[in-house]
Amino acid sequence: MAMAMAMPDHERAAMSVPLLPRSTFVSSASFSSFSLATSFSSTSSSFSDPAVPSDVAEALPMQTDSFKALAVLRDHLGSVSSLSLCGEFLLSASTGADIVAWQQPDLRRFARFGHGVGSVKALAAAGGRVFSAHQDGRVRVWRVSRRSKNAFKLVAALPTTRDYLGKMFRHASYMQTRRNHRHLWIEHADSISCLTVHDGVVYSGSWDKTLKVWRISDLKCLESILAHDDAINAVAADNGIIYSASADGRVKAWEKGKSTHFLHGILISRDGVSWNALVVIADDGDRRVYGAGSDGHVVGWVRVDRGSRWSLACDVKAHDMAVLCMCVAGDLMCTGSADKTIGLWRRQTNGGLARVGVIGGHEGPVKCIQASWCRVSNGCMVYSGGLDKSIRVWWVPNDWNWNQANEQQVNDTKDHKNRVFLR
């Protein structure tokens, strides 16, 4: 077990500051270089060697219309399970139990790191730390520092040894998870599927149906919430509200009380649907939540007057198969699906979605996706990871089909009541 390391006060203060993608990293010269018919190769498999490029970036021919396919990155033995933007790095995790850091703008492999049993399920980055969720039910914490040879250093695995020792001898610290199985309440009893960082706290969601709350400053588990009746697939947070999506067909909102979180509302309850992804957006004071389901639908809500009610904004049939992931960059929303495609949508002022295009290229379901705006190229960089073990990089221009978007708006909310289910 990894022991938690003491942290200086200035590092603790920085922990709640999110690491934002550096959109200005892509210069005009480096952006145009993607169109060259070149590839990178290497026989090295070292964990960290910035000077040695990898054979993972395949330059693709530039397309003359709409979006442009820039590169294909291949360096994982297993399916790509998660992507995260961390400062100058794109981080990718896989079912092969490894994490790769790709350095922008050329997206060459900078480092490979990882630890634990089984696949890496989720990634989150904040304040000089990377948090990784693993199949063995642990959250691992990595310190990011360009000043050391080991740029990504493991500093703790959650729960920490100190947390274990403080709980393991107390009978009240144990809870029944399955028949004849008992675990400490600070432990996840199954794979951790999702992570999010908010207000100095890490939230982890698991297939064991619980949300756990970890304080970043001392890495202590503060709370365990039995949130759903089935596996939790996604978690997101904004403005003090935590949202969880589950295979039980529900998307729930949780609010922090004086000491614990309580159920604030149920946004949707749909039998037979597994909710796989969530995004939360703040637009001019309005809070909007979007959820992606196994039925191919993307549903959006607008929070009403900062209260405990959400108004249904859209219910879009986005894909023919399950939507597995989604992300937002500005007005652009991207959805990845089991049908191997990426949907491109423009968000409307009323919370609706207008389809502006579909990207194909993956040879398997699209499991994870990230996007960031690039001011230099006047467009959006989109990164997608799939079960085909590849990461694909795309560029979507800022003004692509925006004029036609309103004509392609898809919104079938007429068959659904404009309300939420309250507890």
Helices and strands as residue ranges (DSSP letters): H 9-14, G 23-25, H 28-33, E 57-59, E 68-73, E 80-86, E 89-94, E 99-103, E 108-113, E 120-126, E 129-134, E 139-144, E 152-158, H 161-167, G 171-173, E 174-178, E 181-184, E 192-198, E 201-206, E 210-215, E 220-226, E 232-238, E 241-246, E 250-256, E 261-269, E 275-283, E 286-293, E 297-303, E 310-317, E 323-329, E 332-337, E 341-347, E 353-360, E 366-374, E 379-386, E 391-397, H 402-405, G 406-408, E 409-410, G 413-415
